[in-house]
Amino acid sequence: MNSSDYPDVLAHVSVRARNLKVLLVVLFDENQCNELRGMVGKHLVLNVEGQMVRIKEDNPDLPLARRASSHLIL
């Protein structure tokens, strides 16, 4: 596989993740990667602000608010 194949591979994986309602994240910041690894199994809320992704832990017992970005929530 050469570097020109990567966009197609990523596009395929992202479509599969969307269809399975699975979070797919590509991070280039090692600190954010470590932060996300430490949150495995927790209820998270992700907000995109410009080019920044803000990740925070949320209470899993609270109802999810319906927002434009939550259209995948059943």
C-alpha positions, 0 to 999 in steps of 0.5 A: 500500500502506498501513501496515495491509498490512505484516503480511500482506506480512511474513507472506507473505515469512516463510512463503516464506523458511521454505519455501525455508530462507532466513534472514529477519531484521528488524532495527531496530538499525543497528549489528546491520544493519551487523554482519550486512552484514559477515558476508555469505558466512560461516557464522553461528550465531544465538542468540535470547536474550530480545529479543536476537539474538546473531550469531557466525561459526562454522567451516564445516568443523565438523558442525552440532549438532542442536538444537531450533532446527535442525529446518530443517537437512537 
